[in-house]
Amino acid sequence: MGMWLIPLLITVTVISVISFVSTLRIAKMTSERQSEMDTPISETVEEYSTVLNPVVWVYALFFAFTGVMIFYYWSQAGY
């Protein structure tokens, strides 16, 4: 797994960044859309739409877990 670790991390990071940016764009587009058919959204959700988005939480947990794994492997390798 040694020689594939860095390319795997780069690929996962690129995919995660692209997904995160597209999620933010869709959230912004959705918040800007006004329609008479939409039901009202609570003020808390409107103010903290990004923070309350479960996709953002998944990204944050993924990056935290990956950071812990990288630090663990780095400390075990003795670099």
C-alpha positions in Angstrom: 0.0 0.0 0.0 3.0 2.3 0.4 3.3 3.5 -3.2 -0.4 3.9 -3.6 -1.1 5.9 -0.4 -0.2 9.4 -1.8 -2.1 9.0 -5.1 -5.1 7.7 -3.2 -5.0 10.6 -0.8 -4.7 13.1 -3.7 -7.6 11.5 -5.5 -9.8 11.4 -2.5 -8.9 15.0 -1.7 -9.7 16.3 -5.2 -13.0 14.4 -5.3 -14.0 15.7 -1.8 -13.1 19.3 -2.7 -15.1 19.1 -6.0 -18.1 17.6 -4.1 -17.9 20.1 -1.3 -17.8 23.1 -3.8 -20.7 21.7 -5.8 -22.7 21.2 -2.6 -22.1 24.8 -1.6 -23.1 26.0 -5.0 -26.4 24.0 -5.0 -27.1 25.2 -1.4 -26.6 28.8 -2.6 -28.7 28.3 -5.7 -31.5 26.8 -3.6 -31.4 29.6 -1.0 -31.6 32.2 -3.8 -34.6 30.6 -5.5 -37.9 32.1 -4.6 -41.1 30.2 -5.3 -44.7 30.6 -4.3 -45.1 26.8 -4.0 -42.3 26.4 -1.4 -43.1 26.1 2.2 -41.5 28.5 4.6 -38.2 27.4 6.1 -37.4 28.1 9.8 -35.2 31.1 10.5 -32.5 28.9 12.2 -32.1 26.8 9.1 -32.0 29.9 6.8 -29.3 31.5 9.0 -27.1 28.4 9.4 -27.9 26.4 6.3 -24.3 25.4 5.7 -23.6 24.5 9.3 -26.7 22.3 9.6 -26.1 20.5 6.3 -25.3 16.9 7.0 -23.1 16.7 3.9 -20.8 19.3 5.4 -20.6 17.4 8.7 -19.7 14.2 6.7 -16.9 16.1 5.0 -15.6 17.5 8.3 -15.6 14.1 9.9 -13.9 12.5 6.9 -11.1 15.1 6.9 -10.7 14.8 10.6 -10.5 11.0 10.4 -8.1 11.1 7.4 -5.9 13.6 9.3 -5.7 11.3 12.3 -4.9 8.3 10.0 -2.2 10.3 8.2 -0.7 11.5 11.5 -0.8 7.9 12.9 1.0 6.4 9.9 3.5 9.3 9.8 4.3 8.8 13.5 4.7 5.0 13.0 7.0 5.4 10.0 9.4 7.6 12.0 9.8 10.4 9.5 
